[in-house]
Amino acid sequence: MSNTKAYYGQFGGQYVSESLMNTLAEVDAAFEEAIHDPEFLKQYHYYLKQYVGRETPLYFAERLSEKYGTRIYLKREDLNHTGAHKINNVIGQILLAKRMGKTKVIAETGAGQHGVATATGAALFNMECTVYMGAEDIERQKLNVMRMEMLGATVVPVHSGSNTLKDATNEAIRTWAKTAEDTFYIIGSAVGPYPYPKMVKEFQSCISREAKRQFAQEVGGLPDVVMACVGGGSNSIGMFADFIEEKDVRLIGVEAAGLGIETGKHASAMALGKPGVLHGMKSYLLQDDDGNVQLAHSISAGLDYPGVGPEHAYLKDSGRAEYVSITDVEAMDALMELCKLEGIIPAIESAHAMAYAFQLAKEMTPEQSIIVCLSGRGDKDVNTIADYLAGKGYLN
Ligand SMILES: *Cc1c(COP(=O)(O)O)cnc(C)c1O
């Protein structure tokens, strides 16, 4: 491919049908123009502040820090409107869609969080919204389906493959190829064909921009470690962005090890995946020996993706960032710690990052510090948490 900008080392690219190549070039040109236009940036920051509720606090978790023996700070993305970081990206992409004169948006969703964020933005900016969702996920995530419908979106069930996120994404890409004239495709993570990984990083980098400034002001200097969970990789790339150039800061991405990497039931594309092509990009993917994409497993629906964004694949190979895995059990233990010690119910996704922070803290001194991206709140997970605790004999 001639467009070398589209690559992160050997990863990324634009593995899409010929008919979408022009569309992607248009999106890229519009994006580059927009992020250099002070008027666009003013609008974007206006909605981040007045609608999303930014900036989010960088909270010093005093009791956790005392217990685990190093300074632990939480970047509180759970306090954003709609309860997670996803809205940062949706606001950016919808403003871009409007600027390009589009009247409709489509999105894929797995657990429903990106679907809810997109439906929210579509209501705010008066865009017609269709969300593609695997038939099985619709069954599992009824509450989020109701939310999307209340917000005025149409949720389209996808009956193909495993009836989950991977299949919903394929359907959204297929639909977009036919409707791009008036429709913008809002991708929910740092994945997909170029320029999506770049756009999503830009719209999520408010996380690290704020955190870096807040840390410098409130604590001084730089943190020793910055950490986030990795599904497709959007909250993590946002948390890493402004620290990538700071070579003394360790960057750690935490994937889901599900029932344990050795069981085959996990979502650790970085630990065990091989380079392959999915959803328009080349990256690390969970696949069998014949190259068929495998189903990911995690107790957290948001980490249940068989791939990872291409820039993460590159950051891993170049050695700049480290990637580790945390099991369902470790994540749920960490989740309960955060509830009991800090009065915060985190999303199960975010609890994976917390769990690794607790493990790493043992190797750190009381003067050192970790920033953990608390990507979302756990209200959406209360049923899953209750089922898990009942199984463990805590609740009955
Ligand atoms: C969707 C989601 C994630 C995983 O997605 P990334 O793109 O990897 O950030 C993590 N946390 C929460 C709360 C989510 O909703």
The ligand as an SDF file (V2000), in Angstrom:
LIG
                    3D

 15 15  0  0  0  0  0  0  0  0999 V2000
  -15.6150   -0.3410   26.0210 C   0  0  0  0  0  0  0  0  0  0  0  0
  -14.9390   -0.2160   27.3190 C   0  0  0  0  0  0  0  0  0  0  0  0
  -13.5920   -0.6040   27.4990 C   0  0  0  0  0  0  0  0  0  0  0  0
  -12.7720   -1.2620   26.4340 C   0  0  0  0  0  0  0  0  0  0  0  0
  -12.5820   -0.5260   25.2870 O   0  0  0  0  0  0  0  0  0  0  0  0
  -11.2090    0.1940   24.9060 P   0  0  0  0  0  0  0  0  0  0  0  0
  -11.4380    0.6480   23.5220 O   0  0  0  0  0  0  0  0  0  0  0  0
  -10.1080   -0.8150   25.0110 O   0  0  0  0  0  0  0  0  0  0  0  0
  -11.0170    1.3090   25.8570 O   0  0  0  0  0  0  0  0  0  0  0  0
  -13.0090   -0.3900   28.7380 C   0  0  0  0  0  0  0  0  0  0  0  0
  -13.7030    0.1350   29.7620 N   0  0  0  0  0  0  0  0  0  0  0  0
  -14.9920    0.5080   29.6360 C   0  0  0  0  0  0  0  0  0  0  0  0
  -15.6910    1.0880   30.8130 C   0  0  0  0  0  0  0  0  0  0  0  0
  -15.6560    0.3480   28.4090 C   0  0  0  0  0  0  0  0  0  0  0  0
  -16.9400    0.7220   28.3100 O   0  0  0  0  0  0  0  0  0  0  0  0
  1  2  1  0
  2  3  1  0
  2 14  2  0
  3  4  1  0
  3 10  2  0
  4  5  1  0
  5  6  1  0
  6  7  2  0
  6  8  1  0
  6  9  1  0
 10 11  1  0
 11 12  2  0
 12 13  1  0
 12 14  1  0
 14 15  1  0
M  END
$$$$
